[in-house]
Amino acid sequence: MKTPLLIGAACLLALLSTIGASLPYPILPPLFAAGVSNGLNQFLGLPPKLLFGLALTINPLGLLIGSALLGPMSDRYGRRPVLLITAVGAAIGHAATACALLLESYPLFIVARFITGLLEGNGSVARAMLADRLDGDLRRKALSWLNGAFYMGWLAGPLLAGITLVWGITVPFWIAVAALLLVAVLVAAVLPVEAPSLATTSWWQVARDRHSLNLLREPDLRNLFIVTLAYTCGVTAFYEFYPLWLVEVPGFGARGIAWTTAAMCAVMTTTTMFAGRPFKGEPLLRARRFALITASLIGLLAASNAWIGIAAIILYGIPHSIYNAIVPNWCAERFGAHGQGAVMGLISTTFCLANIIMALVGAVLTLIDTRLILVLGAMLTAWSAWRMQTWHASMARDDRDKLEGALQ
C-alpha cells in the first residue's frame, strides 16, 4: 500500500470510529441531570448523578480491556482482521444502545455501552499500523494527523447529535452504526491482506501473556504509565464533567453542549495541523510545558463564571492537542522495540483506566459540587508535569551512565 493511502485510511478510520464514540456526550447530561424523571435516571432509586457517573464509567471500562488486548492481538493476528471485527462489533453495540434508550432500560444501556467500549479500543491498532510502517518526521506528522482525525470525530459526533436530536434521541446512534459499518467497508477495501502468522499461540494465550500491562515490568514504561495516568486523569475529569458543568452553570441543554464541544474540537483539530512540525529540544520537557497549560485551563474552569469557563473549555484544545502530538511519537521512537501495538495499547489502556477512576470519583464528588472533580483534575495534571521533569532527569543520568560504560 502507498504511504498516502495508508495514512488516509488510518485517519478516516479514526474519524469514523470517534464519531460513534462521541455521540452520547451531549445526550447523557440532560437525561440524568435536568430534573425530568425517566427509566434511565430512576434505576433502583439511586441518585441520577450517581447513575450518570456509572454510565460514564462503563464505556471506559470496556475501552480499558479492549485497549490492553487489541493492540497486542493485532501484533499477533494482523491489523486488518482486528480492525474489521471491532468495527462491525462496535456498530452492533451502538444499535443496542439505541434500543436501550427506546426502552428506557438502564441495565441494557450499561451492557451496550460496555460492549461498544470494548470494541472501540482499536485506536491503538490504528496508531500501531502507522508506527510500524513509518519512521522519522513522516511518522511524527502521520501520528499528529491521526490525532487530528480523532479530534475531528469528537467535533463531528457531538455536532451530529445536537443537529439530529430533533428527529429522535436514538437517531445519533443509528448514524454511529452506519459510520462504523462504513469503517468496516473501508478496512476491507484498502488495507492489505497480511501474511498468516507462523505463531502457534491461541488468542487466549495472547490475551493472557502479551497484553499491554506486561510492559509495566520495565522501569521506564512504569514511569510512562504513572505520568500518563496522572495527566489523563486530569484530562478525563475535564472531559467527562465539563458537560455537567455546562448544564449546571450556564444552563445549557444538549445543543449548547454540542456546540461548545464542537468549538473546542475545532480548535484541537486546527492546532493539530501544526503540532506535528519538527521542533528543537527534548520532547518530554516540551510535553511538560503543555501539560502545565492544560492544568491551568482545567483549574480556570473550576473557578470561573459561565463565559470565562466556556472560553477555558474551548482554549483547552490547544495545549492538549500539542501534548498528544508529542508523546505518542516519542514513545514510538523510544519504546518501539517492545512492539508498537503493545506500546500504543499501553497508552490507550492508561487513558481508559483514567476514565474509569475519574468517573467513579466524580460520581461521588459531584454529589457535593461538580467543581471539586475539576479541581482534582487540575491538580493531577499539574503533578504529572512535575513528574515529567524528574523522570527526564533520571533518564538523562541513565543514558550518560550507559554511554560511559560503553566507552570504558
N, C-alpha and C positions, 0 to 999 in steps of 0.2 A: 504494500500500500504506500502511495506517495505521502510525504510528510504533511503537506497542507490538508489533504483529505483526512489523514489520521487525526490531526489537531481539530479540524472542523467537526468530525464525527464525535470526538470526545466532548467538545464544548456543547454541541447540540444535545448530546445525551445528558450532560449535566443540567442544561437549561430545562429540558422537558421533565427530568426527574424532580427538580426542586420546585417546579410549578405545582406538581402534585402534592409535594410535602408542605408547601407554604399556604395552600388554600384555606386550611381551617383557622389560621390565626386571627383574621378579623371576625370570624363567625363565633368562636367559642366564648370570648369575654362577655358579650351581651347575653348569651344563653345562660351563663352562670352568675352574672353579677348585676343584671339590670333590674332585679327585683320581681320579675314575672315568673310565676311557678310553672314548671313543666316536668315531664317524666325524667328528664336528664338531671335537673338540679334538685330533685326531691328524693333521690335514691337513699333508702334506709334511714331517712330523716337526718342525714349528715349535712353540715353547713355547706351551702353552694360553693363558697370559696375553697373549701377543702376538696370538694368534688372536682372543681376546676384544676386545682393543683395536681390531683391524682390523674386527671385526664391529660395534663401536660407531661406527667412522668412516664406514662405507659408507652408512648411512642418512642421517646429516647431510650427506654429500656430495650425495646426491640432493636433500635439503632445500635445500641451498645453491643448486643450479642452479634448482630449482623456485621458490624464493622470489624469486630475481633475475628470473625470467621471468614468473611467473604474475600478479604484481601489474600490471606494465605491459601484459601480454596482456589483462587484464581492463579496463584503461583503453581499449584499442583495440576489443575484441570484446564487452565487457559482462561484468558479474559473474556473471550466471546461467549462461550456457553454460560458462564456465571452471569454476565450482564443480560443475556437473553432470558434466562429463567427468572431472574429477580425482577425484570421489568414487567413481565406478564403477571407474576405473583403479586406485585405491588398494585397493579391495576385491579386485580380481584379484591385486594384489601380495601381500596377506595370504594369499590362497588358495595362492599359490606358496610362501610361507614355510612354511605348514603341510606342504606336500608335501616341502619340503627337510628338515624335521625328521623326517618319517617315513622318508625315505630316508637320513638322516644324511649329506646331501650339503652340504659346506661351500661349494663354488662356487655351487650353486643357491641356497643361503641368502643368500649375498652379493648375487647378482643380484636376488633377490626383494626384499631389504631396500633396495637402491638404487632400484628402480622404485617401491616404496612411498613412500620418502622424497621422490622427485622429484614425485610427485603429491600428497603431503600437505603440500607447500609452499604450500598455498592459504590458510593463516591470514592472510596479508597481504591477500588478496582480501576476506575477511570483515571485517577491520579497515577496509579502504578503503571497503567498502559502507556502514559506519556513518559514517565520517569525512566522506564526501562528501554524505551526506543529512541529517546532524545538525550542530548547532553549539552553542557556548556550554556552559552547565552540563549540558545534556542529553547532548551528545556526550561530555563527560568522564565522566558517570555510565555511559553506554552502553558506552564502551570499558573502563571498570572492570568492569562486569558481564560483558563479553565475556572479559576476563582471568579472572574468576571461573569462567566456564564452561570455559575451557581448563584451569584448575586442577582443577575438579571431574572433568574427564576423566582427568587424571593420578591422581586419587584412585580413580575407578571402575575404570580399566584394571588397575592392579596388584591391586586388591582382587578383581576378577573372575578374574584369572589365578590368584591364590592359592586361591580357592574352587574353581575348575573344574579345576585340575590333577589332582584325584583321578580324573577321567574320561579323562585322557589329555593329553599335552603339546601336542597340536595344537588341543584344544578352544578355548582362548582366542583363537586366530587365526581360527577359524570364527565365533566371536562377533564379532570385528572385521569380518569380511566382511559379516555380517548388519547390523551397526551402520552401516557405510559405505553399504550399499545403501539403508538407511533414510534416510541423508543425501541420497542422490540423489532419492529419492521426495519428501523434504521440499523440496528445491530446486525440483524440477519443479512442486510443488503451490502453494507460497506466494510464491516470488519472481516479480515481474512480468516479462513478456517485454519486453526492451528494444528500442528502435527500432534498426534496422540502421545501422551506422556508415557515413558517407559517405567515410571514408578509403579510399584505394586501395592502401595498403601491404600486402604479404603478411605472413603470420605470421613468416616468416624475417627480413624487414626489421625487424619489431617486435622480435624476439628479439635481433637484431644491434645495432640502433640505439637502442632505448628501454629496455634492461634497466636495473635499478636502480643498478648500479655506475656508470652515466654521471653520476649525481648527485655523484660524488666530484670532479668538476671544480669544484664550488662550495666555497670555503674553509670555510664554516660546516658544510656537510654532510660535508666531510672530517673536521672535528673531531668531529662526531657519530659518524662511523664509528669513529674512534680510541677515543673514550671508551666507546662501546657495545661495541666489540670487547674492550677490556680488561676491562670489567665482566662481559661474558658468557663470556669465557674462564675467569674465576673461578667463575662460576655453573655452567658446564658441567663444569669439573673436579670440582666438588662433586657435581653430579647424575649424572655418568657413573660416578664411582668410589666414592660412598658405599655402593652395594650391595656392591661388592667388600670395602670396609672392614667391612661387616656380616657378611660370610662369614668374614673372617679374624680379627676381634677378638671379637665376641660369639658367633660360630659359627652365625649364622642360615642357614636354608635359604630356599627361595622364599617360603614362607608368612610367615616372620619379616620378610623384606624387604618383602613386600606390605603387611603390617600397619603397619610403620614408615612406609612411603611414604604409606599411607592417612592416618595421623595427621598427617604433615607437610602433605599436601594439604588435609586438613580445616581445619587452621589457616590455610592460604593462602586457602581459599575463604571462611572466616568473616571474615578480615581484609579481603578484597576488598569485602565488603558495605558496609564503612565507608570504604574507601580513596578512593572517588570523590567524597566530600563536598568542598565548597569549602574552601579554606584561604587564609590570608594569607601573603604573602612570595613570593620568587622560586622558580619550580618547580625550576630546575636546582640551586639550593642546597639545597632540600628533598630532592631526589633524592640529592644528595651525602651527606647525613647518613645516609640509609638504606643507601647503598652501603657506608659505613664499618661500620655494624652488621652487614651481611651478611658483610663481610670478616672481622670479629671472630668470627662464629659458624663460618665455614669453618676459620679458624685453630684455634678451640677444638676442633673435631672432630679435627683432625690431632694435637693434643697431649694428648687426653684418654683416659680409660679407657672401657669399654663403655657404662656407664649415662649418664655425662656426655655422651659422644658422641651417644647416641641422643636425649638432650634437645636437643642442639645441632641435630641434623637436623630435629627437629620444630619448634623455635622459628625456624629459618631461614625458614620460610614467612611470618613476619610482615613483616620488613623487605623481603624480595624482592617480595612482592605489592604493598606500598605503592609501592616504586620503579617497578614496572610499571604502576601506576595513574597515575603522574605523567608518565613520559617519552613514551609514545605520544601522549597528548593534547597535550602541549607541542609535540611535533614536528608534529602535525596543524595546530596553530594557527600555528606559526612558518614551516613549510616547505610548507604545503599547496598553494601556487601552483605547485609543481613536479609536481603530480599526486599525489593521495592514494595511488593504487595503487603508484606508484614509491617514494614515501617510506616507506610501510609495508613495501613489499618490501625496501627497504634495511635496515630494522631486522631483518626476518626473515632476510635474507641474512647479516647480521653474526652473528646467533645461530648460524646453520648453519656458518659459517666457523669460529666459536669451537669448535663441537662437533668439527669435523674436526681442528683444531690440537691441542686438548687430548686427544682420543682417541689421536692419534699420539704426542704427547709422553708421555701417561700409559702407553701400551703399553710404552714404554721404562723410565720411572721406576718403574713397579710391579714390574718385574723385580728392582729393588733394594729398594724399600719403598713400599707404597701411600700412606703418609702424605706422601711427597715431592710427589706431584701435588696433594694438598690444600693443602700449604704454598704451593706455587707459585700455586694458585688464589687463596688468601687475599691474597697479595702483589699479584697483578694487579688484584683488585677494589679493594684499598686505593689502588693507584696511580690507578685510574680516578676515584676520589673526589677525589684531589688534582688531577687534570687538569680535572675539572669546575669547580673553584674558579678556576683560571687562565683557563679558557675563558669562564666567566661574566664575569670582569673584562674580558677582551678584547672581548666583545660589548657590554658596557656602554659602553666607550670608543668603539667604533664607532657605537653608537646616538647617543651625545652629539655626536660629530663630524657625523653626518648631520643631526641636528636643528639644530646651529649653522649648518651650511652652508645649510640650507633657510631659516633666518631672515635670513641675510645678503643 
